[in-house]
């Protein structure tokens, strides 16, 4: 590492507001991400298919589950997507929401939001190879425990990370293929279910007592993370026009991918809520068409998990790159590969942390990340409102068509849901979340001290916004 006074300077670009965005040196210009792969990357950031929505039926029955996946996007997903569309086009740089909080409230809030969102992303990342191996063990039982399981997690993580290293364009078009193939068994499930559907089953409230915490957490996990793709804005071709189109298309695609298979499955088989656990769609496939469809759905689940991993790792990697541009992290975290122009340090760090976490029992940690995500979204909503007031002159190629009072209401409704998620958290979750937040705060002041002493080289990207709180 050099010092802050090094003469080696990164490349710089000017956005439409005349602000300088610093880019680490690369040997060749990056290939920009086009509309179709961006749609599927957003789709995998948010959903990845109907896999994982089954617990909603176990918690509240078919009727409320169908209504939840129909209505919840309007009170949660659409506000998050609209905010992402406006701010990604107004501030189209790598880092996404980190840039928004940094510009709204200064470097401390930018660093804090970056910590919350990065922890959320990395812990999610850790769960995907585990899920992948869990599905594989249904076909190959020797992956269920011991050394074979650990090696499968290790090699699957390393292989998927290398795929991300080869470039965002490759990852994007891989996501397109994975999305279409992983959804294909649900097209078959829907078609084979049609003759067996009894519409009366759709209005059942179930026989069990409602588990509201499980129900809302299932909806939350299946329909959030719309803002994650904002960290890729600096890599997107014509982001001012591409982002709104991609978010709108991905939103419709995601909702249909949840609702249609759920309607087919709940309408075609008699209800037994105890059976509706993760993976039950495969059993429904066997009931309506045979074992071949069960295996096809399980293979689709593995492919979906691969897509989820690639999208999440891309988001984490380019968030780290954006944090380096904003001097939240040292400049070395923004280094790009000479061969593929990808942020290899940004890929390596989440991969190593995810590998370490994937071998632990971390149910409470995952719940804590849910808590941290809620904190991050509250700060993100506040940043959106404040930037509308603080920087009305900034050009917004896409602008949410509401007056300020309407924007406040739009943000208050999902904010109430976030407060509910945090209110029902256990004491252990609150403690772990507090400790991780303190680590993030300590990191900010350590980095600030290192910067003042010129011990580590930082980008000058964050200096023009002021480093003093």
Secondary structure, 3 states (H helix, E strand, C coil): CCCCCCCCCCEEEECCCCCEEEECCCCCCCCCECHHHHHHHHHHHHCCCCCCCHHHHHHHHHHHHHHHHHHHHHHHHHHHHHHHHHHHHHCCCCCCHHHHHHHHHCHHHHHHHHHHHHHHHHHHHHHHHHHHHHHHHHHCHHHHCHHHHHHHHHHHHHHHHHHHHCCHHHHHHHHHHHHHHHHHHHHHHHHHHHHHCCHHHHHCCCCCCCCHHHHHHHHHHHHCCCCHHHHHHHHECCHHHHHHHHHHHHHHHHHHHHHHHHHHHHHHCCCCHHHCCCCHHHHHHHHHCCHHHHHHHHHHHHHHHHHHHHHHHHHHHHHHHHHHHCCCCCHHHHCCCCCCCCCHHHHHHHHHHHHHHHCCCCHHHHHHHHHHHHHHHHHHHHHHHHHHHHCCCCCCCCCCCCCHHHHHHHHHHHHHHHHHHHHCCCHHHHHHHHHHHHHHHHHHHHHHHHHHCCCCCCCCCCHHHCCCC
